[in-house]
Amino acid sequence: MGPNAKGFTLLEAIVALAVMSLALIPMVAFVSQSVNELQRAGESNERSFVMQSALALMEPINPMAEAAGTLPLDRNITMAWESQALVEPNPGINIGSGLPAYRLGFYKVHVTLSRGGGSWFDFDMRKVGYEKTSQEMPLK
């Protein structure tokens, strides 16, 4: 080629591609890290929503009457619980207590949430178990 030739040489084109690739590597790493962070945030939000739903479903459950059980949250998520007495229920009427016609116990309830057939996450909660006694209050 003569001195008036226009265009890039092969070496110039290779150098230009190398410089562009060096500039693109940090951008690709940033995009990849952002995608991972978004996935973690989505997973955390989903867990939080499912935990709130599980707490709402556990609210009416009496661990003295239903020590263990399972409930579906949706077609893919299942909640299971097991209760263990921390303070055993009182044996009968407690005169002078706030609820004399009830047997009360304090329970640790372990809740496990499963997704797609496998265990997803779990948590513990404390609940009061109760049972109405058949005994009447003594008259004074």
Stockholm file with secondary structure:
# STOCKHOLM 1.0

chainA/1-140         MGPNAKGFTLLEAIVALAVMSLALIPMVAFVSQSVNELQRAGESNERSFVMQSALALMEPINPMAEAAGTLPLDRNITMAWESQALVEPNPGINIGSGLPAYRLGFYKVHVTLSRGGGSWFDFDMRKVGYEKTSQEMPLK
#=GR chainA/1-140 SS CCTTCCSCCHHHHHHHHHHHHHHHHHHHHHHHHHHHHHHHHHHHHHHHHHHHHHHHHHTTCCTTTCSEEEEESSSSEEEEEEEEEEECCCSSCCTTSSCTTEEEEEEEEEEEEEETTEEEEEEEEEEEEEEECSCCCCCC
#=GC SS_cons         CCTTCCSCCHHHHHHHHHHHHHHHHHHHHHHHHHHHHHHHHHHHHHHHHHHHHHHHHHTTCCTTTCSEEEEESSSSEEEEEEEEEEECCCSSCCTTSSCTTEEEEEEEEEEEEEETTEEEEEEEEEEEEEEECSCCCCCC
//
